[in-house]
Amino acid sequence: MKFGILFAGQGAQQAGMGLDFLSDPLFKETIDQASQACGLDLPEIWKNDRGQLDETRYVQPALVAFEYGIWQMLVRDTDLPVCGLAGLSLGEYGALLASGCLTWPAGLALVADRGEYMQLDSEKTASGMLALTKPDLPGLEDFLRAKQAAGQAVYLANYNSPKQVVLAGEKQLLPELGQEIADRKLAKRAIPLDVAGAFHTPLYQTASRKMGQRLKGEVFNAGTYPVISNSTCQPFAKEDLAKILEVQLMVPTHFDACVKGLLDLGMTASLEIGPGHALSAFAKQADKSLKTWQIGSLVEYQQFVEEEQNGFTK
């Protein structure tokens, strides 16, 4: 069995996430380092008493730190045969930290700045996203090209799986677009997503430029495991990291291709780190034979470690 490790992205966060792990000394030490690096009290943000998990500037460092803390525990407690890593959008930073391509905790300070830049762009334009199930991809891409030629800011932002893509753009355009897509039978359903903005589109050019400046002088490493890029659909290379992370903010994600890349590396099982199971579902759509696990709570963590110690024979 070879594992592909999947790191959840923004939108997966849940109030109270991570709090049950704080009893573990290694996890708590990791989160203390994270809080200091980004100047935030991350466990307080996890509680979500003030709705901070709905704000991009807070949720990005909060989610990545949570995922990296779980990874540190896995390294300590298990001996998983890992073939590669991938994350969806923000989750790529969890994967890059886990592989060692980004250093800890400096890499989390980078995430906090990314969240701030994206928050500012989100506040400039009211934008949103629609998940489209069972899309007619060629027809949909032609449809959106025509809309863009007519001056509408609408784009395909996420290629999540063979059965789901996500359209993003100015919020006022989305209801009518969703109806037109349904009428033309370009997708089975159009589902509005509760997101902070139209991430991975040209609406985030300013954030992308700021990120490019911020990445200058950052220390990058080759990494212990290959990390498949959402943007290039290839493993990150040390020399390309800065440029890819800069443009990542305004180009589509291709998580479907990341899963294929992990399958090509020999993945026969996936472990999703972070709340929820969306990435496991996307991976399963690519290969129904894939065995999937998720860790978003301490109970799930303990169950997974027990299964690993028993050789996954249960």
Secondary structure, DSSP 8 states (H G I E B T S, - for coil): --EEEEE--TT---TTTTGGGGGSHHHHHHHHHHHHHHTS-HHHHHHTTTSGGGSHHHHHHHHHHHHHHHHHHHHHH----EEEEEESTTHHHHHHHHHTSB-TTHHHHHHHHHHHHHHHHHHHS-EEEEEEES--HHHHHHHHHHHHHTT--EEEEEEEETTEEEEEEEGGGHHHHHHHHHHTTS-SEEEE---SS--SSGGGHHHHHHHHHHHTT--B---SS-BB-TTTSSB--GGGHHHHHHHGGGS-B-HHHHHHHHHHTT--EEEEESSSSHHHHHHHHH-TT-EEEEESSHHHHHHHHHHHHTTT--
